[in-house]
Amino acid sequence: GKEVSVKTMCDGELASKQYVSGYGGTAVQRCSISGEPVTVIYGHLDIESIDIPEGEEMEAGETLGILGEHQSEETDGERKHLHLGIHKGENIDLAGYVDSRQQLSAWMDPCSFVCGDVGE
């Protein structure tokens, strides 16, 4: 399939890049959004494609890596897609879901940054 590159959505250091069960290649970036510290999780990447070393500062729009292959270990057997999570605070939380609506308050809606104006 076609290579799809993933770009960073904010300025901040690459906190970790690792293989995580269920996510495949996963990168976590520490950023600040509206003055608030957040960790941004980019999941289902081809881990080999992430050349940037951990601890390196990245600028928004920099290429992080490419998406993992369709229906591979990198995508947990699913279609090729990006898992994007924005977690409030400094600590890294790799959970892909929460148990209650209340716990969602610890996460930001990525759509408010990347979806654009729907319907235009």
All heavy atoms as an XYZ file, in Angstrom:
901
protein
N       0.821     -1.207      0.000
C       0.000      0.000      0.000
C       0.855      1.256      0.000
O       2.062      1.205      0.150
N       0.189      2.364     -0.221
C       0.856      3.664     -0.285
C       1.348      4.062      1.103
O       0.679      3.844      2.091
C      -0.181      4.679     -0.783
C       0.359      6.045     -1.082
C      -0.744      6.845     -1.789
C      -0.466      8.322     -1.738
N      -0.688      8.935     -0.433
N       2.541      4.667      1.129
C       3.063      5.161      2.408
C       2.333      6.438      2.792
O       2.182      7.340      1.975
C       4.565      5.459      2.302
C       5.412      4.228      2.375
C       6.898      4.555      2.540
O       7.269      5.746      2.598
O       7.683      3.596      2.596
N       1.859      6.489      4.033
C       1.170      7.690      4.528
C       2.003      8.252      5.657
O       2.202      7.585      6.677
C      -0.247      7.344      5.048
C      -0.937      8.600      5.582
C      -1.084      6.698      3.949
N       2.541      9.471      5.455
C       3.370     10.024      6.521
C       2.506     10.728      7.554
O       1.436     11.254      7.246
C       4.436     10.962      5.961
O       3.838     12.020      5.286
N       2.975     10.683      8.800
C       2.270     11.292      9.918
C       3.109     12.471     10.392
O       4.306     12.331     10.621
C       2.099     10.268     11.068
C       1.490     10.921     12.297
C       1.245      9.097     10.595
N       2.466     13.627     10.513
C       3.172     14.828     10.956
C       2.760     15.181     12.381
O       1.647     14.884     12.797
C       2.884     15.993     10.006
C       3.364     15.703      8.581
C       3.366     16.931      7.733
C       3.734     16.689      6.286
N       4.859     15.820      6.033
N       3.671     15.815     13.108
C       3.371     16.202     14.484
C       2.369     17.354     14.482
O       2.354     18.170     13.565
C       4.647     16.655     15.210
O       5.274     17.667     14.423
C       5.595     15.502     15.417
N       1.524     17.405     15.525
C       0.498     18.453     15.575
C       0.887     19.602     16.501
O       0.126     20.544     16.655
C      -0.847     17.861     15.980
C      -0.880     17.184     17.312
S      -2.582     16.820     17.814
C      -3.158     18.441     18.263
N       2.073     19.526     17.130
C       2.463     20.583     18.064
C       3.977     20.593     18.215
O       4.657     19.689     17.750
C       1.794     20.350     19.421
S       1.942     18.654     20.027
N       4.486     21.624     18.862
C       5.906     21.695     19.195
C       6.122     20.950     20.503
O       5.356     21.141     21.446
C       6.351     23.152     19.436
C       6.197     24.025     18.198
O       6.051     23.473     17.090
O       6.224     25.255     18.353
N       7.173     20.157     20.573
C       7.478     19.487     21.835
C       8.364     18.285     21.626
O       8.554     17.816     20.504
N       8.905     17.770     22.731
C       9.855     16.668     22.602
C       9.175     15.334     22.368
O       8.057     15.094     22.820
C      10.764     16.585     23.839
C      10.069     16.085     25.074
C      11.029     15.447     26.091
O      12.223     15.301     25.824
O      10.538     15.088     27.160
N       9.890     14.471     21.653
C       9.443     13.095     21.480
C       9.764     12.372     22.792
O      10.919     12.128     23.110
C      10.177     12.442     20.305
C       9.773     11.012     19.989
C       8.306     10.924     19.586
C      10.650     10.439     18.891
N       8.735     12.095     23.584
C       8.933     11.515     24.917
C       9.247     10.028     24.837
O      10.042      9.512     25.608
C       7.698     11.743     25.774
N       8.594      9.338     23.908
C       8.878      7.909     23.764
C       8.465      7.426     22.399
O       7.593      8.002     21.744
C       8.154      7.093     24.838
O       6.801      6.905     24.492
N       9.142      6.364     21.964
C       8.712      5.614     20.779
C       8.936      4.159     21.127
O      10.015      3.779     21.575
C       9.471      6.049     19.525
C      10.984      5.943     19.611
C      11.610      6.312     18.275
C      13.124      6.206     18.333
N      13.757      6.514     17.057
N       7.875      3.387     21.026
C       7.976      1.998     21.456
C       6.911      1.168     20.778
O       5.945      1.702     20.247
C       7.809      1.916     22.975
C       6.499      2.512     23.462
C       6.368      2.517     24.972
O       6.606      1.512     25.606
N       5.975      3.647     25.556
N       7.105     -0.145     20.813
C       6.083     -1.057     20.326
C       5.147     -1.335     21.491
O       5.601     -1.719     22.559
C       6.712     -2.359     19.811
C       5.654     -3.254     19.236
C       5.260     -3.107     17.906
C       5.007     -4.188     20.022
C       4.247     -3.893     17.381
C       3.990     -4.977     19.505
C       3.617     -4.818     18.186
O       2.603     -5.579     17.667
N       3.865     -1.081     21.305
C       2.886     -1.300     22.364
C       1.840     -2.286     21.845
O       1.286     -2.093     20.763
C       2.184      0.035     22.749
C       1.137     -0.203     23.819
C       3.197      1.064     23.223
N       1.573     -3.333     22.610
C       0.579     -4.321     22.202
C      -0.767     -3.636     21.969
O      -1.220     -2.862     22.794
C       0.455     -5.374     23.300
O      -0.575     -6.263     22.971
N      -1.379     -3.901     20.836
C      -2.667     -3.282     20.509
C      -2.524     -2.001     19.705
O      -3.453     -1.602     19.018
N      -1.374     -1.362     19.800
C      -1.141     -0.115     19.054
C      -0.094     -0.264     17.970
O      -0.001      0.566     17.078
C      -0.604      0.982     19.985
C      -1.626      1.679     20.828
C      -1.593      1.564     22.213
C      -2.593      2.496     20.255
C      -2.509      2.226     23.006
C      -3.506      3.159     21.042
C      -3.467      3.026     22.413
O      -4.366      3.680     23.194
N       0.792     -1.268     18.105
C       1.926     -1.332     17.197
C       2.910     -0.234     17.555
O       3.099      0.090     18.729
N       3.515      0.351     16.531
C       4.478      1.429     16.770
C       3.771      2.643     17.327
O       2.796      3.118     16.754
N       4.247      3.132     18.475
C       3.571      4.231     19.159
C       4.581      5.297     19.547
O       5.619      4.995     20.124
C       2.868      3.709     20.435
O       1.978      2.666     20.044
C       2.086      4.806     21.129
N       4.264      6.545     19.200
C       5.110      7.671     19.592
C       4.315      8.557     20.522
O       3.103      8.729     20.352
C       5.543      8.462     18.366
N       4.987      9.103     21.529
C       4.335     10.031     22.455
C       5.153     11.318     22.460
O       6.370     11.292     22.603
C       4.262      9.459     23.885
C       3.607     10.463     24.828
C       3.484      8.144     23.900
N       4.463     12.438     22.268
C       5.113     13.741     22.239
C       4.581     14.596     23.380
O       3.389     14.588     23.652
C       4.807     14.404     20.882
C       5.555     15.680     20.623
C       5.072     16.398     19.364
O       4.007     16.085     18.829
N       5.834     17.360     18.914
N       5.489     15.296     24.075
C       5.069     16.223     25.128
C       4.912     17.605     24.519
O       5.848     18.118     23.908
C       6.124     16.301     26.229
C       6.189     15.068     27.085
C       7.054     15.303     28.318
N       7.410     14.048     28.951
C       6.587     13.349     29.722
N       5.369     13.780     29.964
N       6.973     12.208     30.252
N       3.735     18.197     24.695
C       3.455     19.498     24.101
C       2.756     20.386     25.111
O       2.456     19.968     26.228
C       2.519     19.367     22.900
S       3.163     18.345     21.579
N       2.455     21.584     24.663
C       1.646     22.492     25.462
C       0.569     23.018     24.534
O       0.874     23.476     23.436
C       2.553     23.619     25.966
O       1.774     24.616     26.545
N      -0.682     22.880     24.936
C      -1.803     23.386     24.124
C      -2.545     24.403     24.964
O      -2.972     24.092     26.081
C      -2.726     22.240     23.658
C      -1.975     21.330     22.672
C      -3.995     22.790     23.029
C      -2.745     20.124     22.186
N      -2.648     25.616     24.450
C      -3.257     26.730     25.196
C      -2.618     26.864     26.579
O      -3.314     27.056     27.576
C      -4.765     26.536     25.347
O      -5.358     26.248     24.112
N      -1.311     26.702     26.641
C      -0.584     26.861     27.899
C      -0.699     25.684     28.858
O      -0.164     25.722     29.956
N      -1.402     24.648     28.432
C      -1.609     23.474     29.302
C      -0.728     22.325     28.821
O      -0.681     22.042     27.622
C      -3.088     23.065     29.208
C      -3.512     22.085     30.262
C      -4.993     21.695     30.145
O      -5.759     22.344     29.412
O      -5.356     20.717     30.810
N      -0.003     21.650     29.747
C       0.822     20.520     29.299
C      -0.058     19.337     28.882
O      -1.040     19.029     29.548
C       1.665     20.173     30.523
C       0.899     20.683     31.691
C       0.092     21.855     31.210
N       0.322     18.719     27.761
C      -0.401     17.533     27.277
C       0.619     16.529     26.741
O       1.758     16.886     26.442
C      -1.397     17.874     26.130
C      -2.504     18.793     26.613
C      -0.684     18.468     24.930
N       0.186     15.270     26.649
C       0.959     14.281     25.900
C       0.092     13.869     24.717
O      -1.106     13.636     24.868
C       1.322     13.046     26.748
O       0.146     12.491     27.317
C       2.310     13.398     27.837
N       0.716     13.838     23.546
C       0.007     13.450     22.323
C       0.490     12.056     21.927
O       1.682     11.821     21.813
C       0.264     14.455     21.184
C      -0.496     14.053     19.926
C      -0.146     15.866     21.604
N      -0.467     11.156     21.766
C      -0.162      9.767     21.432
C      -0.499      9.536     19.961
O      -1.615      9.827     19.522
C      -0.995      8.811     22.306
C      -0.640      9.031     23.780
C      -0.767      7.356     21.896
C      -1.749      8.646     24.725
N       0.495      9.066     19.219
C       0.304      8.707     17.810
C       0.494      7.196     17.732
O       1.607      6.702     17.926
C       1.356      9.382     16.931
C       1.481     10.894     17.062
C       2.304     11.466     18.036
C       0.807     11.749     16.190
C       2.445     12.850     18.138
C       0.949     13.133     16.285
C       1.770     13.676     17.259
O       1.910     15.032     17.359
N      -0.581      6.468     17.478
C      -0.496      5.010     17.471
C      -0.647      4.418     16.081
O      -1.182      5.055     15.177
N      -0.204      3.174     15.907
C      -0.266      2.403     14.662
C       0.722      2.923     13.624
O       0.425      2.955     12.430
C      -1.690      2.374     14.070
C      -2.734      1.875     15.013
N      -2.576      0.749     15.783
C      -3.960      2.362     15.330
C      -3.670      0.560     16.521
N      -4.511      1.535     16.272
N       1.898      3.331     14.096
C       2.945      3.768     13.173
C       3.898      2.610     12.886
O       3.988      1.656     13.656
C       3.758      4.912     13.793
C       2.987      6.159     14.204
C       3.938      7.186     14.816
C       2.274      6.780     13.019
N       4.620      2.722     11.774
C       5.704      1.788     11.485
C       6.871      2.236     12.359
O       7.479      3.270     12.107
C       6.048      1.879     10.001
C       7.263      1.049      9.628
O       7.904      0.473     10.540
O       7.586      0.992      8.435
N       7.150      1.486     13.415
C       8.144      1.894     14.407
C       9.516      2.141     13.776
O      10.247      3.042     14.164
C       8.220      0.866     15.576
C       8.945      1.455     16.791
C       8.845     -0.439     15.148
C       8.107      2.288     17.692
N       9.840      1.365     12.727
C      11.130      1.520     12.045
C      11.242      2.876     11.339
O      12.339      3.332     11.062
C      11.319      0.413     10.986
C      11.327     -0.990     11.558
C      12.547     -1.261     12.425
O      13.663     -0.962     11.983
O      12.371     -1.751     13.555
N      10.104      3.473     11.022
C      10.124      4.724     10.246
C      10.340      5.957     11.122
O      10.523      7.058     10.610
C       8.806      4.880      9.475
O       7.745      5.209     10.364
N      10.313      5.781     12.441
C      10.491      6.933     13.341
C      11.985      7.120     13.593
O      12.568      6.450     14.431
C       9.725      6.726     14.671
C       8.253      6.384     14.396
C       9.838      7.970     15.548
C       7.461      5.984     15.638
N      12.590      8.020     12.831
C      14.050      8.207     12.896
C      14.471      9.105     14.047
O      15.621      9.075     14.473
C      14.565      8.851     11.601
C      14.384      7.924     10.404
O      14.415      6.694     10.600
O      14.202      8.434      9.282
N      13.556      9.944     14.510
C      13.913     10.929     15.530
C      14.190     10.224     16.859
O      13.423      9.360     17.262
C      12.767     11.958     15.677
C      12.640     12.760     14.375
C      12.989     12.911     16.836
C      11.273     12.780     13.827
N      15.294     10.569     17.539
C      15.572      9.936     18.828
C      14.678     10.469     19.941
O      14.228     11.621     19.879
C      17.045     10.293     19.099
C      17.347     11.463     18.244
C      16.364     11.483     17.115
N      14.419      9.630     20.940
C      13.647     10.074     22.103
C      14.362     11.251     22.747
O      15.589     11.292     22.786
C      13.508      8.928     23.109
C      12.573      7.835     22.648
C      12.376      6.746     23.690
O      12.999      6.813     24.770
O      11.601      5.814     23.412
N      13.583     12.203     23.248
C      14.160     13.371     23.900
C      14.412     14.529     22.946
O      14.697     15.650     23.372
N      14.291     14.282     21.649
C      14.519     15.307     20.628
C      13.318     16.254     20.546
O      12.170     15.809     20.565
C      14.727     14.621     19.282
C      15.073     15.552     18.156
C      16.562     15.568     17.842
O      17.341     14.905     18.559
O      16.915     16.247     16.895
N      13.587     17.553     20.447
C      12.514     18.541     20.276
C      12.018     18.482     18.832
O      12.812     18.395     17.903
C      13.038     19.957     20.564
C      13.244     20.258     22.038
C      11.951     20.250     22.855
O      10.901     20.708     22.353
O      11.987     19.774     23.997
N      10.701     18.548     18.665
C      10.109     18.536     17.328
C       9.220     19.756     17.158
O       8.658     20.249     18.124
C       9.274     17.263     17.137
C      10.072     15.987     17.275
S       9.067     14.552     16.823
C       8.972     14.766     15.045
N       9.103     20.212     15.927
C       8.207     21.329     15.638
C       6.933     20.793     15.018
O       6.948     19.755     14.354
C       8.886     22.302     14.665
C       9.972     23.130     15.327
C      10.686     24.030     14.329
O      10.078     24.368     13.291
O      11.842     24.385     14.591
N       5.835     21.526     15.211
C       4.555     21.140     14.605
C       4.738     21.009     13.099
O       5.401     21.842     12.482
C       3.499     22.191     14.930
N       4.151     19.955     12.530
C       4.214     19.762     11.078
C       5.421     18.971     10.621
O       5.566     18.693      9.433
N       6.294     18.584     11.560
C       7.447     17.749     11.196
C       6.968     16.322     10.955
O       6.041     15.846     11.615
C       8.444     17.728     12.361
C       9.798     18.289     12.024
C      10.773     18.159     13.191
O      10.703     18.989     14.107
O      11.582     17.217     13.154
N       7.610     15.623     10.035
C       7.241     14.230      9.788
C       7.791     13.349     10.899
O       8.974     13.371     11.192
C       7.759     13.757      8.418
O       7.162     14.577      7.408
C       7.386     12.298      8.163
N       6.886     12.625     11.506
C       7.226     11.748     12.628
C       7.609     10.365     12.113
O       8.573      9.757     12.548
C       6.003     11.665     13.542
C       6.084     10.853     14.812
C       7.194     11.368     15.715
C       4.756     10.902     15.549
N       6.820      9.864     11.177
C       7.043      8.536     10.616
C       5.935      8.235      9.634
O       5.226      9.140      9.209
N       5.775      6.954      9.295
C       4.692      6.565      8.387
C       3.754      5.594      9.099
O       4.134      4.951     10.075
C       5.227      5.931      7.081
C       6.032      4.660      7.362
C       6.038      6.934      6.274
C       6.372      3.853      6.132
N       2.534      5.526      8.599
C       1.545      4.618      9.184
C       1.965      3.163      8.961
O       2.549      2.825      7.929
C       0.172      4.831      8.536
C      -0.588      6.093      8.930
C      -1.955      6.097      8.242
C      -0.774      6.197     10.442
N       1.640      2.331      9.946
C       1.909      0.897      9.829
C       1.093      0.284      8.704
O       0.067      0.831      8.290
N       1.554     -0.851      8.208
C       0.876     -1.535      7.105
C      -0.534     -1.984      7.486
O      -0.780     -2.372      8.621
C       1.690     -2.772      6.668
C       2.863     -2.433      5.780
C       2.472     -1.665      4.529
O       1.595     -2.137      3.780
O       3.044     -0.588      4.298
N      -1.420     -1.968      6.503
C      -2.792     -2.444      6.619
C      -2.816     -3.876      7.176
O      -2.057     -4.723      6.718
C      -3.397     -2.394      5.215
C      -4.803     -2.874      5.120
N      -5.847     -2.214      5.714
C      -5.337     -3.950      4.487
C      -6.973     -2.868      5.441
N      -6.696     -3.917      4.714
N      -3.656     -4.121      8.158
C      -3.848     -5.455      8.749
C      -2.524     -6.126      9.145
O      -2.291     -7.287      8.855
C      -4.647     -6.349      7.798
C      -6.092     -5.881      7.737
C      -6.960     -6.751      6.857
O      -6.468     -7.456      5.996
N      -8.252     -6.686      7.063
N      -1.685     -5.345      9.819
C      -0.407     -5.880     10.293
C      -0.388     -5.791     11.815
O      -1.345     -5.323     12.430
C       0.740     -5.042      9.722
O       0.714     -3.736     10.292
N       0.718     -6.231     12.393
C       0.894     -6.085     13.842
C       0.842     -4.607     14.239
O       0.372     -4.258     15.308
C       2.267     -6.646     14.234
C       2.202     -7.952     14.965
C       3.576     -8.350     15.479
O       4.576     -8.141     14.759
O       3.640     -8.852     16.613
N       1.359     -3.747     13.349
C       1.428     -2.320     13.649
C       0.033     -1.701     13.805
O      -0.138     -0.708     14.489
C       2.183     -1.562     12.549
C       3.635     -1.970     12.383
C       4.560     -1.509     13.502
O       4.103     -0.797     14.411
O       5.735     -1.876     13.457
N      -0.968     -2.264     13.123
C      -2.326     -1.718     13.223
C      -3.242     -2.627     14.033
O      -4.453     -2.489     13.994
C      -2.950     -1.502     11.827
O      -2.952     -2.755     11.134
C      -2.188     -0.469     11.021
N      -2.645     -3.585     14.730
C      -3.406     -4.570     15.505
C      -4.403     -5.304     14.616
O      -5.530     -5.583     15.011
C      -4.127     -3.888     16.685
C      -4.447     -4.875     17.806
O      -3.669     -5.837     17.981
O      -5.459     -4.700     18.492
N      -3.967     -5.593     13.383
C      -4.785     -6.377     12.459
C      -5.896     -5.590     11.787
O      -6.693     -6.148     11.039
N      -5.959     -4.296     12.034
C      -7.028     -3.480     11.454
C      -6.559     -2.789     10.181
O      -5.412     -2.910      9.772
C      -7.479     -2.420     12.462
C      -8.160     -2.999     13.689
C      -8.732     -1.897     14.566
O      -9.497     -1.078     14.044
O      -8.386     -1.860     15.750
N      -7.477     -1.981      9.606
C      -7.102     -1.193      8.437
C      -6.011     -0.195      8.842
O      -5.836      0.100     10.017
C      -8.328     -0.433      7.908
C      -8.753      0.689      8.823
C     -10.132      1.209      8.521
N     -10.428      2.372      9.355
C     -10.601      2.350     10.680
N     -10.499      1.217     11.355
N     -10.865      3.451     11.343
N      -5.315      0.317      7.859
C      -4.275      1.320      8.101
C      -4.942      2.591      8.624
O      -5.840      3.129      7.981
C      -3.559      1.617      6.773
C      -2.428      2.608      6.890
C      -1.836      2.948      5.535
C      -0.936      1.833      5.054
N      -0.030      2.301      3.958
N      -4.561      3.026      9.822
C      -5.152      4.251     10.376
C      -4.275      4.760     11.511
O      -3.428      4.035     12.025
C      -6.579      4.000     10.889
C      -6.646      3.148     12.119
N      -6.433      1.784     12.102
C      -6.883      3.450     13.421
C      -6.545      1.293     13.328
N      -6.814      2.286     14.158
N      -4.484      6.002     11.874
C      -3.743      6.619     12.967
C      -4.614      6.650     14.213
O      -5.781      7.038     14.140
C      -3.354      8.055     12.589
C      -2.681      8.883     13.703
C      -1.290      8.350     14.014
C      -2.600     10.352     13.307
N      -4.056      6.247     15.330
C      -4.735      6.465     16.616
C      -4.128      7.740     17.184
O      -2.927      7.802     17.415
C      -4.473      5.296     17.575
C      -5.045      5.527     18.938
N      -6.254      5.016     19.325
C      -4.597      6.263     19.986
C      -6.516      5.418     20.570
N      -5.520      6.174     20.988
N      -4.959      8.755     17.375
C      -4.475     10.029     17.905
C      -5.170     10.314     19.225
O      -6.394     10.330     19.288
C      -4.772     11.161     16.907
C      -4.361     12.574     17.337
C      -2.849     12.708     17.430
C      -4.904     13.609     16.356
N      -4.386     10.490     20.266
C      -4.951     10.809     21.575
C      -4.231     12.005     22.164
O      -3.015     12.132     22.011
N      -4.977     12.883     22.819
C      -4.368     14.040     23.485
C      -4.757     13.964     24.948
O      -5.925     14.118     25.297
C      -4.860     15.368     22.880
C      -4.648     15.388     21.366
C      -4.138     16.555     23.533
C      -5.360     16.533     20.663
N      -3.769     13.676     25.791
C      -4.037     13.489     27.216
C      -3.527     14.694     27.987
O      -2.389     15.132     27.790
C      -3.341     12.214     27.708
C      -3.738     11.802     29.086
N      -2.956     12.022     30.188
C      -4.868     11.199     29.544
C      -3.586     11.569     31.266
N      -4.743     11.063     30.909
N      -4.370     15.234     28.869
C      -3.977     16.408     29.654
C      -2.957     16.025     30.715
O      -3.059     14.960     31.314
C      -5.206     17.028     30.329
C      -6.240     17.558     29.343
C      -7.474     18.055     30.076
C      -8.581     18.413     29.108
N      -9.820     18.777     29.802
N      -1.995     16.912     30.950
C      -1.001     16.677     31.996
C       0.278     16.076     31.461
O       0.415     15.818     30.268
N       1.218     15.834     32.376
C       2.564     15.384     32.017
C       2.655     13.875     31.850
O       3.500     13.372     31.130
C       3.554     15.771     33.139
C       3.623     17.252     33.446
C       4.567     17.981     32.501
O       5.438     17.321     31.898
O       4.421     19.200     32.363
N       1.810     13.127     32.592
C       2.011     11.676     32.593
C       1.426     11.024     31.350
O       0.403     11.448     30.825
C       1.458     11.022     33.879
C      -0.005     11.287     34.082
O      -0.497     12.335     33.675
N      -0.706     10.358     34.680
N       2.113      9.997     30.891
C       1.737      9.315     29.655
C       0.694      8.249     29.985
O       0.900      7.409     30.849
C       2.989      8.683     29.012
C       3.950      9.787     28.573
C       2.608      7.778     27.852
C       5.319      9.305     28.134
N      -0.443      8.319     29.303
C      -1.523      7.345     29.499
C      -1.809      6.714     28.142
O      -2.289      7.388     27.242
C      -2.765      8.057     30.045
C      -3.891      7.075     30.380
O      -3.828      5.910     29.937
O      -4.831      7.487     31.064
N      -1.491      5.433     28.014
C      -1.657      4.780     26.715
C      -2.995      4.060     26.572
O      -3.209      3.335     25.626
C      -0.507      3.800     26.470
C       0.855      4.462     26.253
C       1.951      3.414     26.186
C       0.875      5.307     25.000
N      -3.915      4.258     27.512
C      -5.222      3.596     27.395
C      -5.948      4.113     26.153
O      -5.961      5.301     25.884
C      -6.069      3.877     28.633
N      -6.523      3.198     25.401
C      -7.250      3.603     24.193
C      -8.703      3.908     24.475
O      -9.446      4.300     23.587
N      -9.125      3.714     25.712
C     -10.527      3.948     26.053
C     -10.598      4.238     27.542
O      -9.647      3.992     28.280
C     -11.381      2.710     25.716
C     -10.834      1.460     26.358
C     -11.222      1.081     27.639
C      -9.901      0.678     25.692
C     -10.689     -0.040     28.240
C      -9.359     -0.453     26.295
C      -9.756     -0.806     27.560
O      -9.227     -1.907     28.151
N     -11.730      4.755     28.000
C     -11.932      4.998     29.435
C     -13.180      4.253     29.883
O     -14.001      3.863     29.063
C     -12.080      6.514     29.752
C     -10.769      7.245     29.491
C     -13.209      7.147     28.969
N     -13.315      4.051     31.176
C     -14.445      3.295     31.708
C     -15.695      4.129     31.884
O     -16.799      3.607     31.947
C     -14.083      2.682     33.076
C     -12.966      1.658     32.949
O     -12.920      0.972     31.910
O     -12.157      1.556     33.874
N     -15.512      5.438     32.036
C     -16.690      6.272     32.266
C     -16.526      7.603     31.564
O     -15.417      8.032     31.264
C     -16.864      6.528     33.766
O     -15.833      7.385     34.224
N     -17.651      8.254     31.316
C     -17.633      9.552     30.650
C     -16.830     10.567     31.466
O     -16.139     11.415     30.906
C     -19.079     10.028     30.465
C     -19.214     11.319     29.711
C     -20.658     11.640     29.418
N     -21.134     10.975     28.223
C     -20.915     11.433     26.985
N     -20.219     12.517     26.789
N     -21.393     10.796     25.948
N     -16.885     10.453     32.793
C     -16.137     11.382     33.650
C     -14.647     11.358     33.330
O     -13.990     12.387     33.321
C     -16.294     10.980     35.118
C     -17.506     11.570     35.786
C     -17.620     11.030     37.207
O     -17.505      9.833     37.436
N     -17.845     11.920     38.153
N     -14.127     10.156     33.078
C     -12.693     10.032     32.823
C     -12.279     10.679     31.508
O     -11.113     10.958     31.293
C     -12.289      8.557     32.815
C     -12.334      7.936     34.196
C     -12.072      6.440     34.124
O     -12.866      5.669     33.607
N     -10.931      6.039     34.625
N     -13.244     10.929     30.634
C     -12.930     11.586     29.365
C     -12.418     13.005     29.580
O     -11.767     13.562     28.714
C     -14.168     11.641     28.452
C     -14.467     10.389     27.646
C     -15.773     10.562     26.892
C     -13.336     10.064     26.679
N     -12.700     13.586     30.735
C     -12.254     14.957     30.982
C     -10.732     15.060     31.017
O     -10.177     16.143     30.892
C     -12.849     15.489     32.288
O     -12.349     14.730     33.369
N     -10.048     13.925     31.177
C      -8.582     13.927     31.174
C      -8.023     13.974     29.751
O      -6.832     14.086     29.550
C      -8.051     12.695     31.897
N      -8.919     13.867     28.760
C      -8.509     13.837     27.350
C      -9.097     15.041     26.621
O     -10.162     15.530     26.975
C      -9.002     12.552     26.685
C      -8.414     11.326     27.291
C      -8.832     10.690     28.430
C      -7.270     10.612     26.838
N      -8.017      9.609     28.689
C      -7.054      9.533     27.726
C      -6.413     10.767     25.742
C      -6.019      8.619     27.561
C      -5.384      9.854     25.582
C      -5.189      8.802     26.478
N      -8.404     15.490     25.581
C      -8.944     16.558     24.733
C      -9.484     15.925     23.460
O      -8.996     14.893     23.024
C      -7.831     17.543     24.355
C      -7.380     18.399     25.495
S      -6.188     19.623     24.870
C      -5.843     20.499     26.412
N     -10.456     16.576     22.851
C     -11.027     16.088     21.603
C     -10.105     16.478     20.447
O      -9.993     17.656     20.125
C     -12.406     16.714     21.403
C     -13.075     16.242     20.124
O     -12.477     15.420     19.399
O     -14.186     16.704     19.844
N      -9.413     15.498     19.822
C      -8.502     15.847     18.735
C      -9.214     16.569     17.607
O      -8.612     17.330     16.867
C      -7.970     14.495     18.242
C      -8.247     13.524     19.336
C      -9.457     14.043     20.064
N     -10.525     16.341     17.475
C     -11.268     16.956     16.390
C     -11.208     18.478     16.453
O     -11.207     19.147     15.436
C     -12.715     16.477     16.409
S     -13.374     16.278     14.758
N     -11.109     19.003     17.668
C     -11.080     20.455     17.763
C      -9.780     21.040     17.184
O      -9.685     22.233     16.976
C     -11.293     20.907     19.205
O     -10.450     20.219     20.074
N      -8.793     20.168     16.905
C      -7.538     20.639     16.317
C      -7.373     20.224     14.863
O      -6.767     20.926     14.084
C      -6.342     20.081     17.104
C      -6.420     20.396     18.564
C      -6.852     19.445     19.473
C      -6.096     21.670     19.019
C      -6.953     19.746     20.820
C      -6.198     21.964     20.390
C      -6.627     21.010     21.264
N      -7.881     19.043     14.509
C      -7.529     18.505     13.188
C      -8.697     18.280     12.231
O      -8.472     18.001     11.075
C      -6.726     17.173     13.318
C      -5.382     17.430     13.954
C      -7.494     16.139     14.121
N      -9.938     18.424     12.683
C     -11.055     18.076     11.799
C     -11.453     19.202     10.845
O     -12.047     18.951      9.827
C     -12.285     17.643     12.601
S     -11.992     16.097     13.479
N     -11.150     20.445     11.189
C     -11.559     21.546     10.329
C     -13.052     21.782     10.457
O     -13.733     21.144     11.254
N     -13.579     22.675      9.666
C     -15.010     22.988      9.731
C     -15.780     21.934      8.957
O     -15.658     21.840      7.743
C     -15.292     24.381      9.155
C     -14.626     25.465      9.994
O     -14.574     25.293     11.219
O     -14.151     26.452      9.409
N     -16.562     21.156      9.666
C     -17.330     20.094      9.036
C     -18.426     20.719      8.176
O     -19.058     21.679      8.550
C     -17.946     19.169     10.114
C     -18.799     18.091      9.477
C     -16.851     18.554     10.959
N     -18.594     20.159      6.978
C     -19.686     20.611      6.119
C     -19.313     21.754      5.187
O     -20.136     22.200      4.407
N     -18.082     22.221      5.232
C     -17.706     23.306      4.311
C     -17.049     22.740      3.070
O     -16.396     21.727      3.127
C     -16.755     24.285      5.011
C     -17.495     25.092      6.043
C     -16.790     26.383      6.399
O     -15.758     26.701      5.752
O     -17.247     27.076      7.285
